[in-house]
Amino acid sequence: MLRTPVKLTPPGFGSSKDSPKDQDVWRDPNLDPADEPSEPLRRVNGDNYSPNNPNSDRINATILSLVRNSELPQLLMSMRDLERTFNSKFNYPWTFFNDEPFTEEFKRRTSAETAAQVRYEQIPKEHWEVPSWINMDLFEESANILKEQDVQYAHMLSYHQMCRWNSGLFYKHPALADYRYYWRVEPNVHFFCDIDYDVFRFMEDHNKTYGFTINLYDSPESLPTLWPETLKFLGSDANNKLLHPENAMPWLQDKERRPKHNEKARGYSTCHFWSNFEIGDMEFWRSEAYEKYFEHLDRAGGFFYERWGDAPVHSIALGLFEDRNRIHW
């Protein structure tokens, strides 16, 4: 699941262009060995991860999923995969979120898939509803433009709401107040490899903030003002000081790999961590830097007037405000 760190450095940064080091940076990651990461790794030993052990080796982490009642069959498939490969050994709690109450069938069938604790939480209306400063007429007009540019889900209001919630509101839910780490699991995904070590303890022991499985390029038509708004945020001296000295700015601004993406996104490479499989430390999202950044983006309206996703928002924030060596693949 988590492997050797990948350097978030585009060609030409930190060494001469096209040097062997840079060629190694852009190697095909699928050719890398899929070995376990370096020790220390915490494993099952006797009953140290038993679901009923009050003194277990588990830390304050949860597996979480934003899911609708109608997605129950797809979620059960995801649960069975992750329980088989990982959680039947470590028994971390599952936390499910929905903007509507979960049905009794949903609760009964999901709880039957795991020996771990399961919690069913409803998202507060103030976290899900369209904020008061969004002009819905402008939303419709903007969605029409996005549709003309073949941007998916342009008119699906719930998709925009989901992206906003996943970007800057999920970690504020009271049910997560006592948790630090989370593993996001989507309905209809697969986990193929056995994971025999505690990934959450790995994050803690190795001082990692974020773990991801794949980098993708986003549709530049979906976020033409995200990077300009980011630069606007960084324009003040107070916010500019939030930049981490070991940031990944060159990765965010890379224009050699896909120059057209960079051009359409006005300076952003659009490369991002696919957040559907992310493992993260919520202390980063709760930090002053991220809270201020999300508030700025939220007020700018791009979650509704464009289709800013949580994946590029998370990726840009990590690339700016975190030590890139704490991001793990």
BELGILIN-V141819 format. One line per field, one symbol per residue. psi: psi as a letter, one per 40 degrees, with the letter a starting at -180 (. if undefined). A space follows every 50 residues. Layout:
# BELGILIN-V141819
psi = ???
This chain:
# BELGILIN-V141819
psi = dhahihhghiieheiihfiddddddfihdeeiifiiiiiihhihhbfefi dehefieiagiihihhiideedddddddddddddddeeddfiihhhiiei iiiddddddddeeieiihihihhideedihidehhdddddddddddddef hifdegdddddddddddeddeehdeedeidiihhhiifiihdhhheihdd dddddefidhhidihihihdeefdeddddddddediddddeehhdfifdd ddeheddgddddddefehdehihhedeihihedddeiddddddddddddd eedddafhidddddddddddeihdeehh.
